[in-house]
Amino acid sequence: MGYKNLRQAVNDLEHHGQLIRINRAVDPDLLAGAIQRRVYQHQGPALLFTNLTGCRFPAVANLFGTLERTRFLFRDTLRRIDTLVKLKLDPKHLLRSPASLLSAPHGAFHLLPRKVGNGPILTGQTTLGALPQIKSWPDDGGAFVTLPQVYSESAEKPGLRHSNLGMYRVQISGNDYEPDREAGLHYQLHRGIGVHQREAMDKGLPFKVNVFVGGPPSLTVAAVMPLPEGMPELSFAGLLGGQRLAMVQPEGLLPMPAEADFVICGTVDPDRLKPEGPFGDHLGYYSLAHDFPVLKVERVYHRPDAIWPFTTVGRPPQEDTSFGAFIHELTGALIPDVLPGVKAVHAVDAAGVHPLLLAIGSERYTPFQMTDQPQELLTQACAILGQGQLSLAKYLLIAADNDHPALDIHDIPAFFRHLLERIDWRRDLHFHTSTTIDTLDYSGHGLNQGSKVVMAAAGEKRRSLPVEIPEDIDLPDGFTAPRLAASGILLVSGPPCAPANDQGDADLLRFCGYYDSGHPINNFPLTIVVDDSDFCSAALNNWLWVTFTRSNPASDIYGIAAWQRNKHWGCDGSLVIDARSKPHHAPPLIDDPHTEQQVDELGAPGGPLHGII
């Protein structure tokens, strides 16, 4: 049976040697987050901070720090979920495995939350200022709830059935927020909570929101699950947690989990926005301060043995990487059911998750006429870019499984090699210009504004990829240090980038104009211009991160011998991506040296992290 609350999970992890206590005083301003990141990097245990400076509540971090520990937390329910997923995919599975009938109905019963009259969460009340003031990065605008579960209901159809639970950013101090009375909510209007806000505004009703913190670990996972329309996250939390979720509802407020650790209750004023941020985010840069809704805080509840769960995010991989891997394990088999013809989709964590998607599809349109031109792949690409959070992708690279049925979508070098051996830059690039991208991505031409490109490859191998750089490679002035990123991918250091303009960067245009389509540099089908080719070539994750977080397809893709015909852009030579830092980009996250020194000291002999970091 799963955990009823967070305290049970913490005790169980400690009992099994997967959690350690840090009893020394730890400052929640930078140090706690830096400790969590360092321990995560070493795939270390969960951490229970019992003595956060200026706070009476303990805090737990790195709870989901490894995929193995995440599986361990839900070890009693994974088989049931797998059974229900197979039921969705193939009802005949039950006929082939009659024993699974014993667990499927019981698991489905846990989908139904139950209302109770009272619960531990109503035992105590506190203030925002008394909560752990976790600040993760030096330039963050204040303290944030980093594992929030933001709950809202439909004004059209109130109740749990049409509720939404999402992990939307919550700032509880700093900036211009009134201490103890206001919190910032960072969410996009196309998310579930945004739909609920619009319904409340249309009806002239106050838009009430609850922010759950802690509770059974299944709630945290449910808040980030890409669930199908019509399935409340609270239901999935019960399924994953192995028991019906108990919900309590004080008069005049929204429901809340009876076993939550903290609940912040308030009302959003749709006409009142305040700057939220900056915040060190999952792309590896700061998301800057922008106006977002304000939560007018009415009450802050806590249970008597409350524990504050937190994480930090930054350049991947971080703890949220485990979320992505775990979610893929739970839902990956449903991809062909949701997206017909699509075999697999991989949001590349090292590239910031949303900027780069790899996909494997199928070509079935012309069985009587052999062709190497992507056709059905393009239909599938459109479906992928129209699906939930996948719609935030900037680069979608899709290949046909017909050409290589054994291709592993998680073997990134192999996938790029397969695609670059087959793609035709004259035909296989498909742009979506002036569209929306992730609000946290500053590579575009405005907040939430940018572009997308689909690169589709099908057919026989058309080229062999070079695996070394010729000694006599010829580069234009200002371009230096050619390096190999992977087979067929050339990295070149370029001059500092000038401010953006609609006509293209002069240095990149000069680079592409230096060559014709017959030049040997075109043996490399992909060239990436970066600030530091040595850094990018040092590791696969380096060039993935730089390339796809620092480029906006419509403005930063160039080509040798490029042309445009009938609104279609292509090139006869190498494709060139400008992945240099641009003046309009957000600053990257940099660790504070003094804080890192303090973490080092905790790892020295006699320190609580000795042998761990």
N, C-alpha and C positions, 0 to 999 in steps of 0.2 A: 504494500500500500504506500502511496506517496506521502509527502509531508503536508501537514495541515497548516504549518506556518514556517517562517524563516528560522526561528529559534530551533525547531526540530532539525532543519537541514544543517545548520551550523554545528549543532551537537553531534550529528551523525558524521559529518566530515571530520570533525576533531577526533571522534572515536576511531575512525578508520585511518588516521594519520594524514589526512588531506587538508588540514587546516592548522595554522599556528596562531598563537596569541602574541601580539606585540603590546607589552604592558608599559613600555617607556612612553613618556609624553611625546606626542607627535603633533606637529602643527598642521591643521587642515589646509593652511594657505601654502600650497605648492608641495610640501614635503610628503603628505599622505599620497597624493597622486603620483609623485615621482617614485615612491616606494612601490606602488602597485604596478607601474609600467616596468620597472626593472625586474620585479619578481615574475611578471608575465613573460618578459623576454627570456628568462631562464626556465620557463615552464614550471614555475614553482607552485607552492600550495596556495589555498585561499588564506586570507589574512584577516584576523579579528583585531581591530584597534580598540583597546579597552580604555585608552587615556588620551583622547583628542583634546588638545589645548582649547580651553574656553568652552567646553561642551560636556554635558553630563551623559550624553548618549554614546554607546559604543557604535562602531561602524565596521562593516565587513566589505572586503574588496577581493577581486580576483576569484569570485565564486565560480564563474564560468571560464576560468583562465585556460583550461585545456579542454579539448573535445572529449577526452576520456572522462574528465570529472563531470562535464555536462551530461554525458551518457549515464554516469553513475547516479547523478541526482534523480534521473527519471527511469532508472533501471527496472522498476516494477511495472511500468505502463507502456514501454516502447513496443512490446509485442502486440498489445491490444491496438495501439495506433496503427501498427503495420497491418494488422488484420482489417481494420476499417478502411485503410487506404486501398488495400487489395479488393475489398468489397466494392469500392467506388469504381475501381478500374475493371474488375472482372468478377461479377457475382458467381460465376462458375467455380471460383477459387474455393468457396465453401463446400461445394460438392466434392472437390478433389481432396479437401482437408476437413472432414466433418468435425474433428475435435475443436477447430477454431470457432465453431458455433457456440461453444461454452463460454468463450470470453467476449465475443463481439457484442451481444446485447448488454452485458454488464457494463462494458466500457461506454456504450452509447448512453446508458442511464446517467453517467457522470456528466454528460453534456448539459444537464438541466441544473442551473443554479437554484439554490433554495433560500427562501427568505426566513430570517430568524429575528426574534424580538430584541436580542441584545448580543454583545460580543466584546472581546478584549479591547477592540479598537476604541470603544466609547469610554474606557476607564479614565483616561487622562487627556488634558488639553495643554497646549504650549503655544509658542509663538514662532514665527519664521526665524527670528534672530537667535533663538535657542537651539535651532537645528544645527547639525554639523555644517560649517561654512566651507565646503570643499571648493577650492580654487585650484584648477589643474595646471594652468600655464601662466607664465608671467604677465601677459597682456590681456588675460581674460577680464571682462568687465565687472566681475563679481563672483559670488558663489552660485553654483548651479546644482540642480538635482540632475544627476547624470544617468540614473536608471528610473525615470518617472514613468508611471502608467496613467495617462491622462484620459479620464472617463467623461463621456458626454452622451446625451440621449437626443433622439429625434423629437422635435417639437410637433411634427406631424403624427408620429406614432410613438408616444412616450413608453418607456419601459425597457427592461433588459433585452427583449427580443430584437430591438432596433438600436441598441447602444453601440458605441464605438470605444475601443481602448487602444490608444496609440502611444508610442514613445516619442513625444514631442518635447523639445527642449524647454526647461523651466529655470528661469533666473530668479533667485530669491533674495539677492542683495546687490548693492552697487547701483551705478548709473543714477537716474533720477527717480528711482522707485521709492515710495514712502516706506520707511523701515517698518516691518511687521504688518504692513497693510496692503502691500502690492507685490505682485510677482509678474515677471514677463513670460509670455507664452510664444514660442517660435513654431509656427506651423504654416503650411501652405493651404490655400483655400480649396484645392482640389482633393485634399485628404478628407477622411471621414468626419473629423471634427469641424472642418470648414463647411461641409454640407450642413451639419447640424447648426452651425452659427447662422448660416443663411436662412434656414427654416425659422429659427427663433426671431431673426430680424424681420422677416416677412410677416410674422404673426404678431410682432410687437411685444414679444415676451422676453423676460430676462434670460440670458444665456448662462445657465449654471454649469459649472465644471468642477469635478473632483480630481485631485492628483493623488493617486495611491503610491506609496513608497514601501517596498518590502512585501510582506505577505508570503504565501507559498511561492517557491521559485517558478512554478508553472505560470504565474501571472506575468512575470517579467518576460518570459519567452513569448507568451501569447500576445503581448503588446507589440512585438516586432514581427509577428507572423503575417505573411501575405495570404490572408484567408479569402476564400471566395465570397462574393456578395451574399448576404443573407445569413452568414454564420457568425454570430457574435464572438468576440475574442474571449469573453467570460466563459462561454461554453467550451472553447478549446482548452482554456486553463483547467477546467474541471476534468476534461478527458486526459490531459497530460499529467495532471496532478493525482489522478487515481481516486478522486472523490468529488462529490458535488460541492460547488463553491458556495459557502455560506455568506449571504449578503444581509446587511442590516441597514435600515434607512431611518435616520432621525427625522423628526417632523420638519418640513420645509427644506430639506436637503435631498440631494441625489443619493442613491444607494452606495454603499461602500462594503468592501470585504470585511467580514467580522474579524478575520485573523490578520488583517493588514498591520504593519508596524506603525505607519503614519498615514494620515489622510489630510490634505490641504483642501478646504472647501471654499468656493468663492463664485463670483459672478463676473463674466467678461462684459465690459462696456464696449460695444462695437464701434462707438464713435470716438474712443479714446485710445490713441496709440502712443507708445513711448519707445525710445531707442533701446534695443536689446542687443547684447553682445559688447565687444568682440568675444569670441569663443573659439578655443583651439579645437578644430573639428577633424572628422575622419578622413578628409582628403590630405591631411598633413599641413594645412594652412589655417590661419585664423579666418573664420567668417566674421565679417566686420559688423559694426553697429548699424542697424536699420530699424525703422519703426515697425513694431509688432504689437498685437493685442496685449492688454493689461488685465490680469486677474485681480479683482478686488477681493482680498482674502477676508473671510468671515470667521472661520474657525480652523484650528490645526489640532487634530486628534492624534493620540498615540496610545499604544498598548503599554502595559506596565513593564514588560521586559523588552521594549522596542530596540531593534538594531537597524542602523541606517546603512543600506547597501549602496555602494557607489562603484564607479569605474572611471577610467579616463580614456579619451579617444585621441587619436593623432594619426600620424602617418602609419598606414597598415604595415605589418599585422599588429593588432591590438586585441584586447579581450573580446571586442565585438566580432572579431574574426570567427571565434568559436560559435557565436550565434548563427552566422552565415552558413558555416559547415554543418551545424546541427539541423538547421532549417532545411538545407538541401537534402540531408539524409531522410528527413520526415516527408518531404514533399516532392523530391526529385522524380519519383515514379509517376507523378501526376502530370508532368510536363506534356507528354503526348496527348493526354486527355483534354487539357486546357487549350493547347496549341496544336491542332491536328497537323501531322507531318513533321513536326519538330521533335527530334530525338533527344536533345539535351541542350541546356543553356548554362553557361558559367559566367557569373559576374566576378570579374577578376579582382580579388581583394587587394593585391599589391598595387593595382592601378587606381585605388580609391573606391572600388566596388562599382559605383554608378557610371564612371566614364567609359569603361570598356566591357562589352559583352562578347563572349565567344559562343557560337551556336553551331549545332549540327542539324541539318534538315534533310529533306529528301527531294529528289527530282522524279516525278511520276507523270508529268504532263504528256510526254511524247514517246511512249514505248515503241512506236512503229517508226520513229524517225530519230536516229541518234544525233545528239547535239551536245556541245560542250558549253552552251550559253545558259547561264542561270535563268531559270524561269519560275518554277514553283518556289524556289528559294526566296525570291523577291516577295511573293505573297506571304510567305512565312515570316520574313523580316518585318513586314508591315504589322503582322499580328503581334510579334514580339514587342515592337515599339509602342503598341497600343495596350499593353498589359501592365497595369499597376505600376510598381516601382521600376519595372524594366523600361518604362517610358522615359526614365531619366537618363538613359544611356546616350552618350555622344558618339561612340564608335561601336558599331555592331559588325562583327566579322563572322560570316556564316559560310559553311562548306557543306557539300553534299555527301551524305554517308555512303551513297552508291559507289563513290570513288575510293573509299577506304573505310570499310565497315568496322575495322578495329581501332580507328582513330580515337584516342583518349582526349576528351575535351579539357581535362585537367593537366595534361602534359603540354604546357604552354609553348615551349620551343618546338615541339613536334607539330602543334596546330599551326603556328606561324609558318613553319617550313612547308607544310602541306598546302596552305593557302597561297603562299608566295610562289610556289612552283607552278601554280595553275592560273592565278588571276591575270586578267587582261585589263590594264589601266585605261585602255581606250573605251571599255565597255562596261566594266564591272564596278564602277563607283556610282553611288546614287545618294545625292545630297538632300537633306531637309534643311532649308535655310530659314533664318528669322523665326525660330521656334523656341519652345521652352526647354530649359535644362535645369539641373538641380540648383536650388537657391543658394546652396553652399559652394557652388563652383563659380569662380571668378574669371574663368578663361574666356567667357563670352563677351558680348558687347554691352551688357547691362545686367542688372540683377534679374536672375531667372530667365535671361535671354541669351540665346546662342544658336547652335546648329547641331545637326547630326549627319553621319554618313554611314551608309551600308556598303561594306565590301563583301561581295559574293563571289565564290569560286566554285566552279564545277568543271568536270571533264578530265581529260588526260593531262599528265604532266607536260608543261610546255617549255620549261627551262630547268637547268641545273643551277643551284645556288652556290656562289663562291663561299669558301670557308676560311679564306685568308685575304689580307689586303695587299695588293701589288705594291712593291717598293717604290715604284715610280708614279704613284697616283698623283694626278694633277689637280690642284685646288686653286680657286681664285684668291686674290689678296684678301686677308682678313679671316680666312677660314683655315683652320689648322687641326692638328692632332687627330687624323682619321683613326678610328677604332672599330672593331667588330663587336656588334651587340649580340648577334646570333647569325646563323647561316643566312646569307643574303641581305643582312641588315647592317648598313653602314652608319656609324655615328661620326659627326664632324662638329668640332667646336666653332661657333660663329661669333661675330662681333656683338657687342651689347645691342639689345633691341631698342629701336626708336619707338615713340608713341604710335599707336595704331592709326591707320587711315584706310579708307575704303578702296584704295588703289593697290594695296599690297605693300609689304615691306621692301624697301629699295634694295637692301642687301640680299634678301632671298630671291628677288627677281634677278638681281645680278648673278647670283650663284647659278640659278637655273639657265639663264641666258648664256652662261659661259660655255655650255656644252650643247652639242647637237645629239640627235637620237642615235647616232652611230658611235658615240664615244664609249670607251670601255667602262666608265663609271656606271653605265646603265646595266652592266652585269649584276649590279646590286639593285634589285627591284624596289627596295625601300631605303631611303636615306633620311636620317633624322638629324636636324641641326639643333645643337644644345649649347648650353653655357659651358659645360665641363664634360667633355667626352671621356675623360679618365674616370670620373665618378660614375658616369652612366654605364661604362663597360665593365666596371668592377663587379657587378652583380645583376642578375636578371631582374630582381625587384627594383633596382635603381632606374634602369631605363624604362621599365613599365610605368613606374610612378611619374617620372619626369615627362615622358612622351604624352601620356593621356590625361594628366592633370594640368599641363601647361599649354594645351593646344585646343583651339576651337576649330572644328573641321572646315567650315566655310571660309574662314579668314586665314587659317594657318596651314592649309594643304596647298602645296605648289607641285609643279611637275616639270621635268625636262621635256622640251618640245611639246608644251601644253597647247590646247586649242579648245574652242567651244563651238559646237554645231547643234542647231535645233534645240537650244537651251541645255544641251548635255555637255558637261565638261569632262575632258580626258587628257591623257598625255601619252606620247609615243615612247618616252624614256622612263627613267626612274621617277617614282613618286617621292616627293620631298615634304616632310612634316617639320614645321617650325615649332620646336618645343623649348625655345628659350623663355626665360622669365620676361614678362612684358611689364611695362610701367604701371598698367592698371591691375595687375594681379595682386592678390592678397599676400601678405608676408608669410613665409614658412614658419613652422613651429621650431623653436630652438630651446633646448633645456637650459635652465638656470644653473650656472657652474657651482654656485655656493650650495644650492639644494642638492645637486648631484654629489658633491663632496660629503654632505650629511648622510646620503644614502650609502656611500662607500664606507663610512664609519660604522653604520649599522651592520654591514657585511664583514667587518673585521673580526678577528678572534674575540670571543666574548660577547659579540653583538647578536641580537635576535635573528639576524639574517645570515649569520656565518654558515657557510656551506650551502646556501641557497642561491646567493648572487655572486 
